[in-house]
Amino acid sequence: MTHYTNTNNPIDFPVIKQYVFVLMCEDSNNTECLGVYKTLESAENEKYAIIRDRFDISMEEVPDEKLDDEIANMDAYYTLVRRELL
């Protein structure tokens, strides 16, 4: 936790940083934001669901952790980016 001192008031107060996870999709034509999520887990779940839906890949064929490798040659890149809320 980071503490900052207010120069007008010598009392320290904690600053709690909050983050969101942004799901991006990039292909040869464009880059788009597919969603913003509170947790990494929810962002990953949505990423995998989108990939499975778009490329018609069942869970029995490819496990979640191998989906990025499975679509690597399909000119589509799904990225999760952590961003701090201001």
Secondary structure, DSSP 8 states (H G I E B T S, - for coil): -EEEEETTEEEEEEE---EEEEEEEEESS-EEEEEEESSHHHHHHHHHHHHHHHHT--TTTS-GGGHHHHTGGGTEEEEEEEEE--
